[in-house]
């Protein structure tokens, strides 16, 4: 399910260009303390991997970029899209936002509207667009034993493999751990764009654009609801089906 939140502020407001952690913190603040603590510190576990099963978009709306301070200044309505298959997440975030608005960084934003929407996937092929860029990565070992993170781009086979394996794990959490799924295929539509985003002190490589996903409709539903790729709860992999 999707939640589209429209914010209205009476005056222009600014936010650092690398703002994912600020929006993430705002989301956790608008969940009940118990549920926020569960998602942040435990999450849903499968195959020794931890998932939060929600994603969120970039801030959507016109802005001015101030290069000297590396700030984005919004002066009109701004939208934020959240997606999750977890009913409790959707219920809590909408209830608290209506009552309190949302504080992102140091700015308290008034909620002008909240719209919920369900995209039902009933076919084996869908076209999607990214609302926040998609991440595919592996943690590898150097010859000296130190770990490092390898990010993959959509032209690499490992990008598709990692995306597919990630969807299967999420599907096991939602539909049952004993189920098996064939891999999902992923193809780009037109150009894709590399984005370098600083999340706290970590540099993340991610890609935005349009893709065709083909596979079990349940896996495609997971991609739509829970996010595509990794680091979804950090503001990556929020997607929307393209309706024809």
C-alpha positions as CSV (number, residue, x, y, z in Angstrom):
1,X,0.0,0.0,0.0
2,X,1.1,3.6,-0.7
3,X,0.6,6.7,1.4
4,X,1.1,10.0,-0.4
5,X,1.6,12.8,2.1
6,X,1.3,16.4,0.8
7,X,3.0,19.0,3.0
8,X,2.3,22.7,3.0
9,X,4.6,25.2,4.7
10,X,3.8,28.9,5.1
11,X,7.4,30.0,4.3
12,X,10.3,28.5,2.3
13,X,12.3,25.9,4.1
14,X,15.6,24.3,3.5
15,X,17.1,20.8,4.0
16,X,20.5,19.4,3.2
17,X,20.8,17.8,-0.2
18,X,21.7,14.5,1.5
19,X,18.5,14.3,3.6
20,X,17.5,10.6,3.7
21,X,18.4,10.2,7.4
22,X,16.3,13.2,8.3
23,X,13.2,11.8,6.6
24,X,13.9,8.3,8.0
25,X,14.1,9.8,11.6
26,X,10.9,11.7,11.0
27,X,9.1,8.5,9.9
28,X,10.2,6.6,13.1
29,X,9.1,9.5,15.2
30,X,5.6,9.1,13.8
31,X,5.2,5.5,14.7
32,X,4.4,4.2,18.2
33,X,7.5,3.9,20.4
34,X,7.2,0.1,20.6
35,X,6.8,-0.4,16.9
36,X,9.5,2.1,16.0
37,X,11.9,0.3,18.3
38,X,11.0,-3.1,16.8
39,X,11.6,-1.9,13.3
40,X,14.8,0.0,14.1
41,X,16.5,-2.6,16.4
42,X,15.0,-5.9,15.3
43,X,12.8,-5.9,12.2
44,X,11.6,-9.0,10.3
45,X,14.2,-11.8,10.0
46,X,14.6,-14.3,7.3
47,X,17.8,-16.2,6.1
48,X,19.7,-14.3,8.8
49,X,18.8,-11.0,7.1
50,X,16.9,-8.2,8.7
51,X,14.1,-6.3,6.8
52,X,11.9,-3.4,7.8
53,X,9.4,-3.8,4.9
54,X,8.9,-0.2,4.1
55,X,10.4,2.3,1.7
56,X,10.0,6.0,1.0
57,X,10.5,8.3,-1.9
58,X,12.6,11.4,-2.5
59,X,10.9,14.7,-1.6
60,X,8.8,15.5,-4.6
61,X,8.2,19.2,-5.5
62,X,9.9,22.3,-6.9
63,X,13.0,23.5,-5.1
64,X,16.0,25.7,-5.5
65,X,19.5,24.3,-5.0
66,X,21.9,26.5,-3.0
67,X,25.3,25.3,-4.0
68,X,27.2,27.3,-1.4
69,X,25.5,25.5,1.5
70,X,24.4,22.3,-0.4
71,X,20.8,22.9,0.6
72,X,17.5,22.4,-1.2
73,X,15.0,25.1,-0.5
74,X,11.3,24.2,-1.0
75,X,8.7,27.0,-1.3
76,X,5.6,25.2,-2.5
77,X,3.8,22.0,-1.7
78,X,6.0,18.9,-1.2
79,X,5.0,15.3,-1.4
80,X,6.5,12.2,0.2
81,X,5.4,8.7,-0.7
82,X,5.7,5.8,1.7
83,X,5.0,2.2,0.8
84,X,4.7,-0.9,3.0
85,X,2.8,-4.2,3.0
86,X,2.5,-4.0,6.8
87,X,-0.9,-2.7,7.9
88,X,0.3,-1.5,11.3
89,X,2.9,0.7,9.6
90,X,0.3,2.3,7.3
91,X,-2.2,2.7,10.1
92,X,0.2,4.3,12.7
93,X,1.9,6.7,10.3
94,X,-1.4,8.1,8.9
95,X,-3.0,8.5,12.3
96,X,-0.1,10.3,13.9
97,X,0.6,12.5,10.8
98,X,-3.0,13.7,10.8
99,X,-2.7,14.7,14.5
100,X,0.8,16.1,14.6
101,X,2.1,17.0,11.1
102,X,5.8,16.0,10.5
103,X,9.0,17.4,11.7
104,X,11.8,16.9,9.1
105,X,15.1,18.2,10.5
106,X,14.3,21.4,12.3
107,X,11.1,22.2,10.3
108,X,7.6,21.3,11.4
109,X,5.5,20.8,8.3
110,X,1.8,20.9,8.1
111,X,0.0,18.0,6.4
112,X,-2.3,19.3,3.8
113,X,-3.6,15.9,2.7
114,X,-2.9,12.1,3.0
115,X,-3.9,9.8,0.3
116,X,-3.7,6.0,0.5
117,X,-3.6,3.8,-2.6
118,X,-3.3,0.1,-3.3
119,X,-1.6,-1.2,-6.5
120,X,-2.8,-4.8,-7.1
121,X,-0.3,-6.7,-9.2
122,X,-2.1,-9.5,-11.1
123,X,0.2,-10.1,-14.0
124,X,3.8,-11.4,-14.5
125,X,5.2,-8.3,-16.2
126,X,5.0,-4.7,-15.0
127,X,6.8,-1.4,-15.9
128,X,7.9,0.7,-12.9
129,X,9.5,4.0,-12.3
130,X,11.7,4.8,-9.3
131,X,10.5,7.3,-6.7
132,X,13.8,6.9,-4.9
133,X,16.9,5.3,-6.5
134,X,17.5,1.5,-6.4
135,X,20.5,0.0,-4.6
136,X,22.1,-3.4,-5.3
137,X,25.3,-4.3,-3.3
138,X,27.3,-7.0,-1.8
139,X,29.7,-7.0,1.2
140,X,33.0,-8.6,0.2
141,X,36.4,-9.3,1.7
142,X,39.7,-7.8,0.7
143,X,42.8,-10.1,0.6
144,X,43.8,-8.7,4.0
145,X,40.4,-9.8,5.4
146,X,38.8,-6.3,5.7
147,X,35.2,-5.9,4.5
148,X,34.1,-3.5,1.7
149,X,30.9,-2.8,-0.1
150,X,30.6,-3.4,-3.8
151,X,27.8,-1.6,-5.6
152,X,26.4,-2.9,-8.9
153,X,24.8,-1.0,-11.8
154,X,21.9,-2.2,-13.9
155,X,24.0,-3.4,-16.8
156,X,25.7,-6.0,-14.5
157,X,24.3,-9.5,-14.0
158,X,24.8,-9.2,-10.3
159,X,22.5,-6.3,-10.1
160,X,19.6,-8.4,-11.3
161,X,20.6,-11.4,-9.2
162,X,20.8,-9.3,-6.0
163,X,17.5,-7.6,-6.7
164,X,15.8,-11.0,-7.3
165,X,17.3,-12.7,-4.2
166,X,16.2,-9.7,-2.1
167,X,12.6,-9.9,-3.4
168,X,12.5,-13.7,-2.6
169,X,13.6,-13.1,1.0
170,X,10.9,-10.4,1.5
171,X,8.3,-12.6,-0.1
172,X,9.1,-15.4,2.3
173,X,8.4,-13.0,5.2
174,X,5.1,-11.9,3.7
175,X,3.8,-15.2,2.1
176,X,5.6,-17.9,4.0
177,X,9.2,-19.1,4.5
178,X,8.5,-22.5,2.9
179,X,7.6,-21.2,-0.5
180,X,10.0,-21.1,-3.5
181,X,10.1,-18.7,-6.3
182,X,11.8,-18.5,-9.7
183,X,14.1,-15.5,-10.2
184,X,12.7,-12.2,-11.3
185,X,14.2,-10.6,-14.5
186,X,14.8,-6.9,-14.7
187,X,15.4,-4.7,-17.7
188,X,16.0,-1.0,-18.0
189,X,13.7,1.2,-20.2
190,X,15.8,4.0,-21.8
191,X,18.5,5.7,-19.8
192,X,19.1,5.2,-16.1
193,X,20.8,7.7,-13.8
194,X,23.5,7.1,-11.2
195,X,23.1,8.9,-8.0
196,X,25.7,9.2,-5.2
197,X,24.0,9.8,-1.9
198,X,25.7,10.3,1.5
199,X,23.6,8.5,4.1
200,X,25.1,9.6,7.5
201,X,28.8,8.8,6.9
202,X,28.2,6.2,4.2
203,X,28.5,6.9,0.4
204,X,25.8,4.9,-1.4
205,X,25.6,4.4,-5.2
206,X,22.0,4.0,-6.5
207,X,20.2,4.2,-9.8
208,X,17.0,5.8,-10.9
209,X,14.9,5.3,-14.0
210,X,12.3,3.0,-15.5
211,X,12.4,-0.8,-15.4
212,X,10.5,-3.8,-16.6
213,X,10.1,-6.5,-14.0
214,X,9.0,-10.0,-15.0
215,X,8.3,-12.9,-12.7
216,X,5.9,-14.3,-10.2
217,X,3.2,-11.7,-9.5
218,X,3.7,-12.2,-5.8
219,X,7.3,-11.1,-6.1
220,X,6.3,-8.1,-8.2
221,X,3.7,-7.2,-5.5
222,X,6.5,-7.3,-2.9
223,X,8.6,-4.9,-5.0
224,X,5.7,-2.5,-5.3
225,X,4.8,-2.7,-1.6
226,X,8.1,-3.2,0.3
227,X,10.6,-1.6,-2.1
228,X,13.1,-2.8,-4.8
229,X,16.6,-3.6,-3.9
230,X,18.4,-2.9,-0.6
231,X,18.4,-0.1,2.1
232,X,14.6,0.6,1.6
233,X,14.1,2.0,5.0
234,X,17.0,4.4,4.3
235,X,15.1,6.0,1.4
236,X,16.0,3.7,-1.5
237,X,14.0,1.5,-3.9
238,X,10.5,3.1,-3.6
239,X,8.9,2.4,-6.9
240,X,5.5,3.0,-8.7
241,X,3.9,1.0,-11.5
242,X,3.5,2.8,-14.7
243,X,-0.1,2.5,-15.8
244,X,-0.9,2.3,-19.5
